[in-house]
Amino acid sequence: MEETEAQEIPRAKRPNPYNYTPLQFATRDKAVNDMSKDFPSIPYKWLEWLYDTIENKDEAEVEKIINEGLWEKPVNTTRQLGGTLTEGNEVIIHQEITDNSSNEKLIQ
């Protein structure tokens, strides 16, 4: 029995790639929890990623990413939008895709 008691099961350790201190982790957890209440439809891991990105990049670099849209994907204009299937097996498309930045109609 003594051997079993001496060998404790190691506790899980929280990943810490940014070398946060316990106080910084507490601040991060509070901020991410507040964001999850404000934006409940966004996955929790995305909010953690957002916090880490904003916290660990220069303000100028973050401004450049936002203003130049460096992380935005272009709209896929060739995707199938769906619609209504008629008796003659034709698809009637009811939706259109617009480019969010210019509100131009891309597909009818």
N, CA, C and O atoms as a GROMACS GRO file, in nm:
protein
  432
    1MET      N    1   0.080  -0.120   0.000
    1MET     CA    2   0.000   0.000   0.000
    1MET      C    3   0.084   0.126   0.000
    1MET      O    4   0.044   0.226  -0.059
    2GLU      N    5   0.198   0.124   0.063
    2GLU     CA    6   0.280   0.244   0.073
    2GLU      C    7   0.333   0.287  -0.064
    2GLU      O    8   0.344   0.406  -0.091
    3GLU      N    9   0.364   0.192  -0.149
    3GLU     CA   10   0.413   0.227  -0.282
    3GLU      C   11   0.304   0.300  -0.362
    3GLU      O   12   0.334   0.395  -0.434
    4THR      N   13   0.182   0.256  -0.350
    4THR     CA   14   0.072   0.318  -0.423
    4THR      C   15   0.047   0.459  -0.374
    4THR      O   16   0.023   0.549  -0.455
    5GLU      N   17   0.054   0.481  -0.244
    5GLU     CA   18   0.032   0.614  -0.189
    5GLU      C   19   0.142   0.710  -0.229
    5GLU      O   20   0.117   0.829  -0.249
    6ALA      N   21   0.265   0.660  -0.242
    6ALA     CA   22   0.378   0.746  -0.275
    6ALA      C   23   0.374   0.789  -0.422
    6ALA      O   24   0.426   0.895  -0.457
    7GLN      N   25   0.311   0.707  -0.506
    7GLN     CA   26   0.305   0.740  -0.648
    7GLN      C   27   0.172   0.807  -0.678
    7GLN      O   28   0.072   0.741  -0.705
    8GLU      N   29   0.172   0.938  -0.673
    8GLU     CA   30   0.050   1.012  -0.705
    8GLU      C   31   0.033   1.022  -0.855
    8GLU      O   32   0.130   1.024  -0.930
    9ILE      N   33  -0.091   1.027  -0.896
    9ILE     CA   34  -0.122   1.049  -1.037
    9ILE      C   35  -0.097   1.196  -1.066
    9ILE      O   36  -0.150   1.283  -0.997
   10PRO      N   37  -0.016   1.225  -1.168
   10PRO     CA   38   0.012   1.367  -1.197
   10PRO      C   39  -0.113   1.441  -1.241
   10PRO      O   40  -0.195   1.388  -1.317
   11ARG      N   41  -0.128   1.562  -1.194
   11ARG     CA   42  -0.242   1.646  -1.230
   11ARG      C   43  -0.225   1.698  -1.372
   11ARG      O   44  -0.113   1.718  -1.420
   12ALA      N   45  -0.336   1.720  -1.437
   12ALA     CA   46  -0.332   1.779  -1.571
   12ALA      C   47  -0.282   1.922  -1.560
   12ALA      O   48  -0.319   1.995  -1.469
   13LYS      N   49  -0.197   1.961  -1.653
   13LYS     CA   50  -0.144   2.097  -1.654
   13LYS      C   51  -0.206   2.173  -1.769
   13LYS      O   52  -0.222   2.121  -1.880
   14ARG      N   53  -0.239   2.296  -1.741
   14ARG     CA   54  -0.299   2.384  -1.841
   14ARG      C   55  -0.191   2.426  -1.942
   14ARG      O   56  -0.084   2.471  -1.901
   15PRO      N   57  -0.218   2.412  -2.071
   15PRO     CA   58  -0.119   2.458  -2.169
   15PRO      C   59  -0.094   2.609  -2.153
   15PRO      O   60  -0.187   2.686  -2.133
   16ASN      N   61   0.031   2.648  -2.163
   16ASN     CA   62   0.066   2.788  -2.141
   16ASN      C   63   0.171   2.833  -2.244
   16ASN      O   64   0.285   2.863  -2.206
   17PRO      N   65   0.134   2.838  -2.372
   17PRO     CA   66   0.233   2.875  -2.474
   17PRO      C   67   0.278   3.021  -2.465
   17PRO      O   68   0.384   3.056  -2.516
   18TYR      N   69   0.199   3.107  -2.401
   18TYR     CA   70   0.234   3.249  -2.390
   18TYR      C   71   0.295   3.283  -2.256
   18TYR      O   72   0.318   3.400  -2.226
   19ASN      N   73   0.322   3.181  -2.174
   19ASN     CA   74   0.384   3.200  -2.042
   19ASN      C   75   0.307   3.299  -1.955
   19ASN      O   76   0.367   3.390  -1.897
   20TYR      N   77   0.177   3.282  -1.946
   20TYR     CA   78   0.095   3.365  -1.859
   20TYR      C   79   0.124   3.333  -1.713
   20TYR      O   80   0.153   3.218  -1.679
   21THR      N   81   0.118   3.433  -1.628
   21THR     CA   82   0.126   3.414  -1.484
   21THR      C   83  -0.014   3.375  -1.434
   21THR      O   84  -0.111   3.389  -1.509
   22PRO      N   85  -0.026   3.328  -1.310
   22PRO     CA   86  -0.161   3.298  -1.259
   22PRO      C   87  -0.255   3.420  -1.262
   22PRO      O   88  -0.374   3.405  -1.290
   23LEU      N   89  -0.203   3.539  -1.235
   23LEU     CA   90  -0.286   3.659  -1.243
   23LEU      C   91  -0.331   3.687  -1.386
   23LEU      O   92  -0.446   3.724  -1.409
   24GLN      N   93  -0.241   3.669  -1.482
   24GLN     CA   94  -0.276   3.689  -1.622
   24GLN      C   95  -0.379   3.585  -1.668
   24GLN      O   96  -0.468   3.616  -1.747
   25PHE      N   97  -0.365   3.460  -1.619
   25PHE     CA   98  -0.465   3.358  -1.651
   25PHE      C   99  -0.602   3.396  -1.595
   25PHE      O  100  -0.703   3.378  -1.663
   26ALA      N  101  -0.605   3.448  -1.473
   26ALA     CA  102  -0.732   3.489  -1.414
   26ALA      C  103  -0.796   3.602  -1.493
   26ALA      O  104  -0.917   3.602  -1.516
   27THR      N  105  -0.715   3.699  -1.536
   27THR     CA  106  -0.765   3.810  -1.618
   27THR      C  107  -0.817   3.758  -1.752
   27THR      O  108  -0.922   3.800  -1.800
   28ARG      N  109  -0.742   3.666  -1.811
   28ARG     CA  110  -0.782   3.607  -1.939
   28ARG      C  111  -0.915   3.531  -1.925
   28ARG      O  112  -1.005   3.547  -2.007
   29ASP      N  113  -0.925   3.449  -1.821
   29ASP     CA  114  -1.047   3.372  -1.799
   29ASP      C  115  -1.168   3.463  -1.781
   29ASP      O  116  -1.275   3.436  -1.836
   30LYS      N  117  -1.151   3.571  -1.706
   30LYS     CA  118  -1.260   3.668  -1.684
   30LYS      C  119  -1.301   3.732  -1.816
   30LYS      O  120  -1.420   3.743  -1.846
   31ALA      N  121  -1.202   3.775  -1.895
   31ALA     CA  122  -1.231   3.840  -2.023
   31ALA      C  123  -1.301   3.744  -2.120
   31ALA      O  124  -1.396   3.782  -2.188
   32VAL      N  125  -1.253   3.620  -2.126
   32VAL     CA  126  -1.312   3.522  -2.218
   32VAL      C  127  -1.454   3.486  -2.172
   32VAL      O  128  -1.543   3.470  -2.256
   33ASN      N  129  -1.475   3.472  -2.043
   33ASN     CA  130  -1.610   3.444  -1.992
   33ASN      C  131  -1.706   3.559  -2.024
   33ASN      O  132  -1.821   3.536  -2.061
   34ASP      N  133  -1.659   3.683  -2.008
   34ASP     CA  134  -1.742   3.799  -2.042
   34ASP      C  135  -1.776   3.800  -2.192
   34ASP      O  136  -1.890   3.828  -2.230
   35MET      N  137  -1.677   3.768  -2.275
   35MET     CA  138  -1.702   3.763  -2.420
   35MET      C  139  -1.802   3.653  -2.454
   35MET      O  140  -1.886   3.671  -2.542
   36SER      N  141  -1.792   3.539  -2.385
   36SER     CA  142  -1.884   3.429  -2.416
   36SER      C  143  -2.027   3.463  -2.377
   36SER      O  144  -2.122   3.413  -2.438
   37LYS      N  145  -2.045   3.549  -2.276
   37LYS     CA  146  -2.180   3.594  -2.240
   37LYS      C  147  -2.232   3.694  -2.343
   37LYS      O  148  -2.351   3.695  -2.376
   38ASP      N  149  -2.142   3.780  -2.394
   38ASP     CA  150  -2.182   3.880  -2.494
   38ASP      C  151  -2.206   3.819  -2.631
   38ASP      O  152  -2.291   3.866  -2.706
   39PHE      N  153  -2.129   3.714  -2.664
   39PHE     CA  154  -2.138   3.650  -2.796
   39PHE      C  155  -2.156   3.500  -2.778
   39PHE      O  156  -2.062   3.424  -2.802
   40PRO      N  157  -2.275   3.455  -2.737
   40PRO     CA  158  -2.294   3.312  -2.706
   40PRO      C  159  -2.286   3.219  -2.827
   40PRO      O  160  -2.268   3.099  -2.810
   41SER      N  161  -2.300   3.271  -2.948
   41SER     CA  162  -2.297   3.184  -3.065
   41SER      C  163  -2.156   3.157  -3.115
   41SER      O  164  -2.137   3.074  -3.204
   42ILE      N  165  -2.057   3.225  -3.059
   42ILE     CA  166  -1.918   3.205  -3.100
   42ILE      C  167  -1.855   3.099  -3.011
   42ILE      O  168  -1.866   3.109  -2.888
   43PRO      N  169  -1.788   2.998  -3.068
   43PRO     CA  170  -1.727   2.893  -2.986
   43PRO      C  171  -1.625   2.950  -2.886
   43PRO      O  172  -1.553   3.045  -2.915
   44TYR      N  173  -1.622   2.887  -2.769
   44TYR     CA  174  -1.537   2.934  -2.659
   44TYR      C  175  -1.388   2.935  -2.699
   44TYR      O  176  -1.316   3.029  -2.665
   45LYS      N  177  -1.343   2.833  -2.771
   45LYS     CA  178  -1.202   2.827  -2.814
   45LYS      C  179  -1.166   2.944  -2.905
   45LYS      O  180  -1.054   2.994  -2.900
   46TRP      N  181  -1.261   2.988  -2.988
   46TRP     CA  182  -1.235   3.102  -3.075
   46TRP      C  183  -1.214   3.228  -2.993
   46TRP      O  184  -1.130   3.312  -3.025
   47LEU      N  185  -1.293   3.241  -2.885
   47LEU     CA  186  -1.278   3.358  -2.799
   47LEU      C  187  -1.143   3.356  -2.727
   47LEU      O  188  -1.080   3.460  -2.710
   48GLU      N  189  -1.100   3.236  -2.686
   48GLU     CA  190  -0.967   3.224  -2.625
   48GLU      C  191  -0.859   3.263  -2.725
   48GLU      O  192  -0.764   3.334  -2.692
   49TRP      N  193  -0.875   3.216  -2.848
   49TRP     CA  194  -0.778   3.248  -2.953
   49TRP      C  195  -0.775   3.398  -2.979
   49TRP      O  196  -0.668   3.457  -2.995
   50LEU      N  197  -0.893   3.460  -2.984
   50LEU     CA  198  -0.901   3.604  -3.006
   50LEU      C  199  -0.829   3.680  -2.895
   50LEU      O  200  -0.750   3.770  -2.923
   51TYR      N  201  -0.855   3.643  -2.770
   51TYR     CA  202  -0.790   3.711  -2.658
   51TYR      C  203  -0.638   3.697  -2.668
   51TYR      O  204  -0.566   3.795  -2.654
   52ASP      N  205  -0.591   3.575  -2.694
   52ASP     CA  206  -0.446   3.553  -2.703
   52ASP      C  207  -0.384   3.632  -2.818
   52ASP      O  208  -0.274   3.686  -2.804
   53THR      N  209  -0.455   3.639  -2.929
   53THR     CA  210  -0.403   3.713  -3.044
   53THR      C  211  -0.392   3.862  -3.013
   53THR      O  212  -0.289   3.924  -3.038
   54ILE      N  213  -0.499   3.920  -2.959
   54ILE     CA  214  -0.500   4.063  -2.929
   54ILE      C  215  -0.399   4.097  -2.820
   54ILE      O  216  -0.332   4.200  -2.826
   55GLU      N  217  -0.389   4.011  -2.722
   55GLU     CA  218  -0.301   4.037  -2.608
   55GLU      C  219  -0.153   4.024  -2.643
   55GLU      O  220  -0.069   4.092  -2.583
   56ASN      N  221  -0.120   3.938  -2.739
   56ASN     CA  222   0.021   3.908  -2.766
   56ASN      C  223   0.074   3.964  -2.897
   56ASN      O  224   0.187   3.932  -2.936
   57LYS      N  225  -0.003   4.044  -2.966
   57LYS     CA  226   0.046   4.113  -3.086
   57LYS      C  227   0.053   4.262  -3.059
   57LYS      O  228  -0.018   4.315  -2.974
   58ASP      N  229   0.140   4.329  -3.133
   58ASP     CA  230   0.149   4.474  -3.122
   58ASP      C  231   0.019   4.537  -3.168
   58ASP      O  232  -0.050   4.482  -3.255
   59GLU      N  233  -0.015   4.651  -3.112
   59GLU     CA  234  -0.139   4.720  -3.149
   59GLU      C  235  -0.137   4.758  -3.297
   59GLU      O  236  -0.240   4.750  -3.364
   60ALA      N  237  -0.022   4.798  -3.348
   60ALA     CA  238  -0.011   4.835  -3.489
   60ALA      C  239  -0.038   4.714  -3.579
   60ALA      O  240  -0.101   4.728  -3.683
   61GLU      N  241   0.011   4.598  -3.538
   61GLU     CA  242  -0.010   4.477  -3.618
   61GLU      C  243  -0.158   4.436  -3.618
   61GLU      O  244  -0.210   4.394  -3.722
   62VAL      N  245  -0.225   4.448  -3.504
   62VAL     CA  246  -0.367   4.417  -3.496
   62VAL      C  247  -0.448   4.515  -3.583
   62VAL      O  248  -0.539   4.474  -3.654
   63GLU      N  249  -0.413   4.644  -3.576
   63GLU     CA  250  -0.481   4.745  -3.660
   63GLU      C  251  -0.463   4.712  -3.808
   63GLU      O  252  -0.557   4.727  -3.886
   64LYS      N  253  -0.345   4.669  -3.847
   64LYS     CA  254  -0.318   4.635  -3.986
   64LYS      C  255  -0.403   4.515  -4.029
   64LYS      O  256  -0.460   4.515  -4.139
   65ILE      N  257  -0.413   4.413  -3.943
   65ILE     CA  258  -0.494   4.295  -3.975
   65ILE      C  259  -0.640   4.334  -3.994
   65ILE      O  260  -0.706   4.287  -4.087
   66ILE      N  261  -0.690   4.421  -3.907
   66ILE     CA  262  -0.831   4.462  -3.915
   66ILE      C  263  -0.856   4.552  -4.035
   66ILE      O  264  -0.948   4.527  -4.113
   67ASN      N  265  -0.774   4.656  -4.051
   67ASN     CA  266  -0.797   4.755  -4.157
   67ASN      C  267  -0.775   4.700  -4.297
   67ASN      O  268  -0.846   4.739  -4.390
   68GLU      N  269  -0.678   4.612  -4.313
   68GLU     CA  270  -0.649   4.558  -4.446
   68GLU      C  271  -0.722   4.426  -4.473
   68GLU      O  272  -0.712   4.372  -4.583
   69GLY      N  273  -0.794   4.375  -4.373
   69GLY     CA  274  -0.868   4.250  -4.392
   69GLY      C  275  -0.779   4.132  -4.424
   69GLY      O  276  -0.815   4.048  -4.507
   70LEU      N  277  -0.664   4.125  -4.359
   70LEU     CA  278  -0.567   4.020  -4.391
   70LEU      C  279  -0.617   3.880  -4.360
   70LEU      O  280  -0.573   3.784  -4.424
   71TRP      N  281  -0.705   3.865  -4.264
   71TRP     CA  282  -0.752   3.732  -4.225
   71TRP      C  283  -0.889   3.701  -4.281
   71TRP      O  284  -0.947   3.598  -4.246
   72GLU      N  285  -0.942   3.786  -4.366
   72GLU     CA  286  -1.074   3.761  -4.423
   72GLU      C  287  -1.062   3.676  -4.549
   72GLU      O  288  -0.971   3.695  -4.629
   73LYS      N  289  -1.154   3.584  -4.564
   73LYS     CA  290  -1.156   3.499  -4.682
   73LYS      C  291  -1.243   3.563  -4.788
   73LYS      O  292  -1.342   3.628  -4.755
   74PRO      N  293  -1.209   3.547  -4.915
   74PRO     CA  294  -1.298   3.598  -5.020
   74PRO      C  295  -1.426   3.514  -5.026
   74PRO      O  296  -1.426   3.397  -4.988
   75VAL      N  297  -1.532   3.574  -5.073
   75VAL     CA  298  -1.660   3.504  -5.085
   75VAL      C  299  -1.650   3.403  -5.198
   75VAL      O  300  -1.605   3.435  -5.308
   76ASN      N  301  -1.693   3.281  -5.171
   76ASN     CA  302  -1.694   3.176  -5.273
   76ASN      C  303  -1.818   3.194  -5.359
   76ASN      O  304  -1.930   3.164  -5.315
   77THR      N  305  -1.801   3.244  -5.481
   77THR     CA  306  -1.915   3.275  -5.568
   77THR      C  307  -1.961   3.155  -5.650
   77THR      O  308  -2.064   3.164  -5.718
   78THR      N  309  -1.888   3.044  -5.646
   78THR     CA  310  -1.926   2.930  -5.728
   78THR      C  311  -2.003   2.825  -5.650
   78THR      O  312  -2.038   2.721  -5.706
   79ARG      N  313  -2.031   2.849  -5.523
   79ARG     CA  314  -2.099   2.746  -5.444
   79ARG      C  315  -2.247   2.738  -5.480
   79ARG      O  316  -2.306   2.835  -5.528
   80GLN      N  317  -2.304   2.622  -5.457
   80GLN     CA  318  -2.446   2.599  -5.485
   80GLN      C  319  -2.528   2.659  -5.372
   80GLN      O  320  -2.501   2.631  -5.255
   81LEU      N  321  -2.626   2.740  -5.405
   81LEU     CA  322  -2.704   2.808  -5.303
   81LEU      C  323  -2.829   2.730  -5.262
   81LEU      O  324  -2.889   2.761  -5.159
   82GLY      N  325  -2.867   2.632  -5.339
   82GLY     CA  326  -2.990   2.561  -5.308
   82GLY      C  327  -3.110   2.631  -5.366
   82GLY      O  328  -3.094   2.728  -5.441
   83GLY      N  329  -3.227   2.585  -5.336
   83GLY     CA  330  -3.348   2.645  -5.388
   83GLY      C  331  -3.464   2.547  -5.380
   83GLY      O  332  -3.468   2.461  -5.292
   84THR      N  333  -3.557   2.560  -5.473
   84THR     CA  334  -3.676   2.475  -5.474
   84THR      C  335  -3.668   2.382  -5.594
   84THR      O  336  -3.639   2.425  -5.706
   85LEU      N  337  -3.694   2.253  -5.570
   85LEU     CA  338  -3.694   2.153  -5.676
   85LEU      C  339  -3.835   2.145  -5.734
   85LEU      O  340  -3.932   2.119  -5.662
   86THR      N  341  -3.846   2.166  -5.865
   86THR     CA  342  -3.977   2.161  -5.931
   86THR      C  343  -4.007   2.019  -5.977
   86THR      O  344  -3.923   1.929  -5.964
   87GLU      N  345  -4.127   1.999  -6.029
   87GLU     CA  346  -4.164   1.865  -6.078
   87GLU      C  347  -4.080   1.823  -6.197
   87GLU      O  348  -4.060   1.704  -6.220
   88GLY      N  349  -4.030   1.919  -6.271
   88GLY     CA  350  -3.946   1.888  -6.386
   88GLY      C  351  -3.799   1.872  -6.349
   88GLY      O  352  -3.713   1.878  -6.436
   89ASN      N  353  -3.770   1.852  -6.220
   89ASN     CA  354  -3.634   1.836  -6.167
   89ASN      C  355  -3.545   1.955  -6.198
   89ASN      O  356  -3.425   1.939  -6.224
   90GLU      N  357  -3.602   2.074  -6.196
   90GLU     CA  358  -3.524   2.196  -6.210
   90GLU      C  359  -3.515   2.262  -6.074
   90GLU      O  360  -3.606   2.252  -5.992
   91VAL      N  361  -3.403   2.329  -6.049
   91VAL     CA  362  -3.384   2.398  -5.922
   91VAL      C  363  -3.406   2.547  -5.944
   91VAL      O  364  -3.343   2.609  -6.029
   92ILE      N  365  -3.498   2.604  -5.866
   92ILE     CA  366  -3.522   2.748  -5.869
   92ILE      C  367  -3.447   2.809  -5.751
   92ILE      O  368  -3.478   2.780  -5.636
   93ILE      N  369  -3.349   2.893  -5.781
   93ILE     CA  370  -3.267   2.953  -5.676
   93ILE      C  371  -3.334   3.080  -5.626
   93ILE      O  372  -3.373   3.166  -5.705
   94HIS      N  373  -3.348   3.092  -5.494
   94HIS     CA  374  -3.417   3.205  -5.433
   94HIS      C  375  -3.322   3.302  -5.365
   94HIS      O  376  -3.362   3.415  -5.336
   95GLN      N  377  -3.198   3.264  -5.340
   95GLN     CA  378  -3.105   3.348  -5.265
   95GLN      C  379  -3.002   3.410  -5.357
   95GLN      O  380  -2.985   3.366  -5.471
   96GLU      N  381  -2.935   3.510  -5.306
   96GLU     CA  382  -2.822   3.569  -5.376
   96GLU      C  383  -2.709   3.588  -5.276
   96GLU      O  384  -2.733   3.605  -5.157
   97ILE      N  385  -2.587   3.584  -5.325
   97ILE     CA  386  -2.471   3.612  -5.241
   97ILE      C  387  -2.425   3.753  -5.273
   97ILE      O  388  -2.415   3.790  -5.390
   98THR      N  389  -2.396   3.831  -5.171
   98THR     CA  390  -2.342   3.964  -5.194
   98THR      C  391  -2.206   3.973  -5.128
   98THR      O  392  -2.180   3.908  -5.027
   99ASP      N  393  -2.121   4.053  -5.185
   99ASP     CA  394  -1.991   4.081  -5.126
   99ASP      C  395  -2.015   4.180  -5.013
   99ASP      O  396  -2.065   4.290  -5.037
  100ASN      N  397  -1.981   4.142  -4.889
  100ASN     CA  398  -2.012   4.224  -4.772
  100ASN      C  399  -1.946   4.361  -4.775
  100ASN      O  400  -2.001   4.457  -4.722
  101SER      N  401  -1.829   4.372  -4.836
  101SER     CA  402  -1.757   4.499  -4.832
  101SER      C  403  -1.817   4.602  -4.927
  101SER      O  404  -1.814   4.721  -4.899
  102SER      N  405  -1.873   4.557  -5.040
  102SER     CA  406  -1.925   4.653  -5.136
  102SER      C  407  -2.075   4.636  -5.163
  102SER      O  408  -2.135   4.716  -5.235
  103ASN      N  409  -2.136   4.530  -5.106
  103ASN     CA  410  -2.277   4.500  -5.125
  103ASN      C  411  -2.313   4.482  -5.271
  103ASN      O  412  -2.426   4.510  -5.311
  104GLU      N  413  -2.217   4.436  -5.352
  104GLU     CA  414  -2.245   4.409  -5.493
  104GLU      C  415  -2.303   4.269  -5.506
  104GLU      O  416  -2.261   4.177  -5.437
  105LYS      N  417  -2.399   4.253  -5.594
  105LYS     CA  418  -2.460   4.124  -5.616
  105LYS      C  419  -2.364   4.038  -5.697
  105LYS      O  420  -2.322   4.077  -5.806
  106LEU      N  421  -2.328   3.920  -5.643
  106LEU     CA  422  -2.234   3.834  -5.710
  106LEU      C  423  -2.304   3.720  -5.784
  106LEU      O  424  -2.261   3.682  -5.893
  107ILE      N  425  -2.412   3.666  -5.725
  107ILE     CA  426  -2.485   3.556  -5.788
  107ILE      C  427  -2.634   3.583  -5.774
  107ILE      O  428  -2.679   3.629  -5.669
  108GLN      N  429  -2.708   3.555  -5.878
  108GLN     CA  430  -2.853   3.569  -5.869
  108GLN      C  431  -2.918   3.434  -5.862
  108GLN      O  432  -3.041   3.425  -5.854
   0.00000   0.00000   0.00000
